[in-house]
Each structure stands twice: as structure tokens, then as C-alpha cells.
Amino acid sequence: MGKQQRQELRNRLGVLLGHLLKSCHQPEARSKSWSYIIRDLRERIHYHLAENPSLKPYLPEAITKAYQDGLNLIGQETPLNPRQLSQ
């Protein structure tokens, strides 16, 4: 069960980080839906951590791993070069 919960946290963080990166690096494309998606993801991550407090020490590692997933999302959904954002 712990492995599944960690994976779920990484997945949610990856999507959140991808949307935050898109929002920061494409301000002209910001939409109302992005704001709602970001807020929803933050809430879901908060609830997930509240329901699984043993994940809190894993959070820094999860963020590091999820950042790459966020960069992959950027590469798939935008004309931005993820390599330039990872430096």
C-alpha cells in the first residue's frame, strides 16, 4: 500500500508542477481552467498527505522526481523546450 500511495503523490505532484511551469512560462496562455486545475491539484495533494502522514518525510524526494514528470508534460503540451527549464 505504501508504494501505491507514494506513486499517487508523485503523479499528482508531476501534474501540478507541469501546470505551474506552463503558467509561469506561458503567461499569455493562462486560462481560468489552469487556475482551477492548479487549485484542485493542490487540494488533492494536501488531502492525500493528511490521509497518509507517513508520506511527509518522502515529500522532498517526491517533488524532485515529479519535477521531471512536470517537464515531460511541458514537452508534450507546449512548444517550450523542457531542457531549458531544467537547468
Buried (B, 14 or more C-beta within 10 A) or exposed (E): EEEEBBEBBBEBBBBBBBBBBBBEEBEEEEEEEBEEBBEEBEEBBEEBBEEBEEBEEBBEEBBEBBBBBBBEBBBEEBEBEBEEBEE
